């Protein structure tokens, strides 16, 4: 089998498409034949070594987090899945591996793909859906009638956040580029601001939840937009922010933390047509490295970039 991997931490030039041997799934694990993998910024952040305290120093290391595919085999204790099940999910961040023809991950990081959701669409749901859920449900405890502001409301995590907030009964405002404003409005963002020209610190509105899904908002601006009891969700966690959040409970750094309950919920809302992210480009595995490098370099697709394994 083949996958994209690297032999040291570094830039896009170190990515290689190489042969590998798929391990046998252990206790609580599943092996999945990947149909599609979605490209995410976390993929190159891991490769660049930003998380090497977690990922370690053993090489070669695989790349890729979000995938859809078919279960090949299950490890001891796994009862939720069987070989042949169509699924979507997340690779473990320590091993990664979604950008390959097969991957082994925790069974709790996977859900069955609804029949009415394509493999392409299902591959997009993992990181954006889980991150949106971690912020709005786990941290903010969002309920109907609340007001939410999403910075970066037309990015992948932003769109997932908008759709989830609307599903929970919240009203949503947000910021994005001029070219994506219409897309944001179509998702239900009631007040959309051009991030290039709007001074968000001067907005008169106050919100129950401010979610910086673009990782561009300062803590000061985020907190200034909050009403009484509001929380600022920060998608770009740092040790300093975690320390600051101990003393200011309105600041909540978000780390993508998957679990079976979240994936099952994402499958349900996707089946109901309430969560879908646009696919902008699909390339075969043999052409994935240039696309990853382009996206890392700042190319905008206007939707998800996918890698097809067949």
N, C-alpha and C positions, 0 to 999 in steps of 0.2 A: 504494500500500500504506500501511497505518497501523501506527504503533508508539507506545509511551509514551516520551516524551523530555522534556528540559528545556533551558532556555537560560541557566542560571547554576546554580552550586552552591547547595544550600539544602535546606529542609525539604519535607515532603510536598505543600505547597501549590503548588510549582512544577511538579509533574508535569502533562503535557498529552498527550492522545491526538491525534497529528498525522499528516499525510501525509508520506511520505518516498520517495525513489527508491533502490531497491536497487542497490548497485554490482555491477559484473561481477567475479566472483572472479578473483584474481590467482594467481600461481604458488603452488602448495601450498595453495590455499584451496578451499572448497566453499560454494555457496549453497544454503540449505535453506528450504523452505516449512514454517513452524512449525505443528505441530498443537497442542501444549500447551507452556506454559512454567511452570516451578515458581518460586515466590517464595522468595527467600533473604535473610537479613539483609545479605549483601554488597551486594545491590542498592541498599538505601538508604544503606549506608555509602559506596559510591562516589558516589551522588548528593549526599550531604552534604559531599563534598569531602575525606574522610579519606585518599583515595589520589590526590589531585590532582597529586602529584609524578610519578605514573605516568600518570594519565589526561589531564593537560594542560588547556589553556584554550580549546580549540576547541569551539564550540557551534553548533547544538544537539547534545546528547549523548543517546544511547539508553540504555534501562535493560534489565536482565535478563541472566541468566547461563545457566540450565539449560533445555534444550528437548528436544523430540522432534519429528520431522517427516519430510519426504521431500526427497531431494536434487533440486534444480532444475537445477543445472549445476556443473561442476568446472573449476578452473583448470589451467593448464599443469603437467604433472608429477604430477598426481593419478591414481593407478591403483587405489586401494583402493575407490573409489566411482564410481558412474555415475548419471546422472539416473534417478529412479524408486526408488532404494534407500531403504528405511525406516531411519532412523538416530536416534540420540540423542547429546547432547553438551553442550559448553560454549561459550558465546561468549567471545571474548577480553576480558579485563577492561578493556583500554584503550578499546575501542569498545562493548562490551556489545551489546545489541540483541535478546536472546531474547524480550523482552516486546513482540513485534511479529509481523506476519504473515510475515516472512521475515528471515533473518539470514545474514551471511557470516562464516565463521570458519576457523581452520586445520583442514586435513583430519586432523591429528594429534589434534585435540580432539573427534573424532567416532568413533563405532563403529556398526556395523550393528545394528539392533534385532532381537533374536531374535523369531521368528514367534509364540512362545508368551508373549511379554511385551507387554502393551498399550501404546499410545502414552502413556496416562496414567501408568502405572507407570514407563515408560522415562524420562519427563521428570523424574522425581524423583531419578535416580541420580547425576547429574553431580557437583555440588559435595560432597554428603555422601560419595559413594563414593570420589571422588578424594582427599578430605581424610583419610578413614579409611585409605586405602591409603598415602598419603604418610607418615602417622604410624606405622602398625603394620609395614608392609613396608619402606618406604624408610629410615625413621629407626631404628625399634626392632629391625628384623630378626627379627620375632616367629616363634617356632617352637613346635611341639607341646609340651605339658606346662608351658608358662609360665603365670604368673598375671597377669591384667590387671585393673586397676580403671578404670572409665569414669565420670567425673563428668559427669552429664547423660546418662545411658544411655538415656533415652526421648525425646531430641530426635532430629532427623534425622541429624546427624553421629554422635550417640551410638548410635543404632540401627544405622547402617551399620557402626560400629566394633565393636559387640557381635557382629553377624552375621559380619563378617570374621574377628574374633578366634576365634570358635567354629569357623569353617571351617578355620582354621589349626591347630586342636587345642588352643587355650588354654582355661583356665578363667577365668570372668569374674565379677567383682563390680562393683557400681556404685551410684550415688546418683541419685535423681530425686524427683519429687513423689509424695505419697501416691496421688493419682489415677492415676498411670501405673505404679505398682509392678507390677501384675498383667501389664501389657503387657511390662514388662522381664523378668519371670519367664518369660513365654511365649517370649521370644527366647533364653532360656538363661542369664540372669543368675542366678547361684546364690545370692548374698547381696546383697539390695537394701536400701539405707538411705535414709530420708527426709532429704533435704538440709536441710529446715527445722529439724529438731531434733537432727540428728546432728553431733557435733563430730568431724569426720574426722581431726583431729590426734590423737585418742585411740583410733583403731582399733588393735587389737592386731596385725592382719594386716600382712604386708609383701608387696609385689608386684614383679614384674619390669618391668611397664609400668604407669604411671599416665597416663591420657589425659584431660585436662581439655577435653572437648568442649563444655562450657557456658560456658567463659571466665569462671568465677567463683572458681576455686581460686587461692590464693596460691602462689607458687613455694615458699615455706617448707613449707607443708602438703604440696604435691605431692612434694617431695624427702623429707619425713619418712616417707612411705608406702613408700618404695623399699627393697627388699632389696639385697644385694650385687650390683653390676653392673646395677642397674635404671636405667631412664630415665623422665624426666617429659616428656611431650609437651604443649606449651602451644599451644592453638589461637588465642591472642590475642597474636601477635608484636608487639613494639615494638623500636625501635632499642636501648633499654637491655637488653632480654632477649637480643637477638642478641650484644651485647657480653659480657653475663654468661655466655652459653653458650660463648664462646671459652675461658673460664677454668674452667667447670664443664661437662664433657661429659655429665653426667647430665641437663642441661636442654637440650631440643631444641624450639625454636620451630617451629611448623608453618605453612607457607604453601601454599595449594592450588596444586599444580603439575601440571597435566595432561600426559599424553603418550599416544601411541597404545597402548602396551603396557598401560597401566592401563585404558583404555577397553575394549580387547578382553577383558581379564580380567573387568571388570565385566559385560560382555555375557555372558560364559560362565557366571559364577556366577548371574546373574539367570535365564538360561535353565535352569539346574539347580535353580532354586527356592531358592537359598541366600541371596539378597539381594532384599529387597522392603521398600519404605517405604510406610506407610499414607497414603492420600489422604483428606483431611478435607473439602475444599470445592473446588468448581470453579465459576468465574465466567467469563462471556464477556469479551472484551477491552474492551468498552464499559463494563464494571463493575469493571475490575481496579484502578483507582486508589484507590477507597475501601477495597478489601480490603488493598492494600499499606499504606495509611495506618493502618488498624486494626492490622495486624500490627506495624508500626513502633511504634505506640503501646502495645504490650504485650498485645494480644489473643492468647489461646492457642487453637489449633485442635485440638490432639491429633493432628495429622498434617500433611501437606503441603497448602498452598494452591496450586491450579493455575489457570492462565488458558487458556481454550480460544479458539483463533483463528477457528474457524468457528462 
